[in-house]
Amino acid sequence: MNARRLWIAQRLTAMVLAACVFVHLATIIYAVRGGLTAAEVLARTRGSIAWAAFYGVFVIAAAIHGGIGLRAIAIEWLAMRRSAGWLALVVATLLLVLGLRAVAAVIA
Amino acid sequence: MKVWRGGASGSFQSFEVPRQPSQTVLDVVTHIQRHLDPTLSYRFACRVGMCGSCAMTVNGKPRWTCRTHVDKVAAGGRLEISPLANLPVVKDLVADMREFFDKWARARGQFTPTTTRADEFAIVDPASAKRREADAGIECIGCGVCYAACDVVKWNPDYLGPAALNRAWTLMNDARDGAKTARLAAVAGDAGCHSCHTMMSCTEHCPKHLSPTRSISGLKRMTWRLGEAGE
């Protein structure tokens, strides 16, 4: 993947993330009114296709966005060239797997 | 005051220079060479901010020494002068500008004509949006101050830098130029506009008050719009 496409992917995922973070924060503020329990969270998310889709998209966007950002940091701060792309791919895959596992855990 | 002496592994040498009214940093360096140490090497030509050859690091910041008054920068009467950063040192205050200008060429900074001298003059409306974009960046005199101020250049030696990308942007907006696709490909990617983090150090330090940051953002937008051509 060349740098121009990575740059476009990072800008597009940033737009998605901005919207997701807003919804996420609003949900937190709404959810903590009168205390927060695991049962309450699970009651909202279990079996909800909407929350599964929302947090699924959130995780995918975060993995792509974070991976590309780390690639740039690796190039500039660790003087990595070709290997920076692989490092980013590993980190993005890790974020994706861990994130989707977490989503599955609260939905299923 | 302290002045850098020697090459990359040199060191600072101290001098005492008398203060004068309206004295510039270039006056101070010239005083050292004429009266204290004739072996001091430095570069200048016009002395009035037109040629762009006297840029040095003055108290940690890249500046034109000819247009920098000692009063404005010498806190406590102290000055520390070294060659421009992000470039190899030739000797004393002289930086090797080759890489800086080679990058202008690598960014396709050359005008590529689409007509010959036998054709009519091109008519370019000065008020057109494209020409106004080109005019906003056209006054660059290639002093290298922005290049020395840029952290991305420091971290990624392949990065073309603010001046070369600004030059490419003026040509991308020149209606008469015929190498736009090739230029866009040359300025895209990790060595080009996509590595800019919009930290604006170039814009902050440019003695001509240009905004290379704006030009680089324009190139990013252009590579998006032109799609595959920008690869």
Chai-1 contact restraints between the chains, C-beta under 6 A:
chainA,res_idxA,chainB,res_idxB,connection_type,confidence,min_distance_angstrom,max_distance_angstrom,comment,restraint_id
A,N2,B,E231,contact,1.0,0.0,6.0,A-B,restraint_1
A,A3,B,G189,contact,1.0,0.0,6.0,A-B,restraint_2
A,A3,B,D190,contact,1.0,0.0,6.0,A-B,restraint_3
A,A3,B,H194,contact,1.0,0.0,6.0,A-B,restraint_4
A,R4,B,A188,contact,1.0,0.0,6.0,A-B,restraint_5
A,R4,B,T223,contact,1.0,0.0,6.0,A-B,restraint_6
A,R4,B,G230,contact,1.0,0.0,6.0,A-B,restraint_7
A,R4,B,E231,contact,1.0,0.0,6.0,A-B,restraint_8
A,W7,B,H194,contact,1.0,0.0,6.0,A-B,restraint_9
A,E76,B,W155,contact,1.0,0.0,6.0,A-B,restraint_10
A,E76,B,N156,contact,1.0,0.0,6.0,A-B,restraint_11
